[in-house]
Amino acid sequence: MMTDTKGAPLDLTHAVWRKSTRSGPFTDNCVEVAFVDTGVAVRDSKDRSGPVLMFTRSEWDAFVGGAKDGEFDL
């Protein structure tokens, strides 16, 4: 079983993972997200058994808001 950043058990066996609709069939740099009770889980779509990043809802909202506002544009 995985643990969160504080070492608490994290059960993602019933998580429903979603990949962005902007991810095309010819790209391999995609992430998947799952909205769970403890926040938002993010993983590499190519390594589904690999590490998972966990974010609080407010952290996720701040990230999405920044992306929509162009904060991360190059």
C-alpha positions, 0 to 999 in steps of 0.5 A: 500500500502507498503512503501519503507525504506524511506516511499515512496509508493511502488506498487508491485501489478504487480510484477512478483515473482520468487522462486529459482529453488533450492527450493524443494517441501519439504522445507518451508524456501524459499524466492521469489524475484521480479525485479521492477523499484525501485530495487529488492523486497524480501519476504517470500514465506510462507507469501506473504502478509507479509513484503517485503525487498527492495534492490537497484540493486547494493546491490542485485548484491553485495549479489549475487556476495558474495553468488557465491564467497562463502562469506556466506558459514558456 
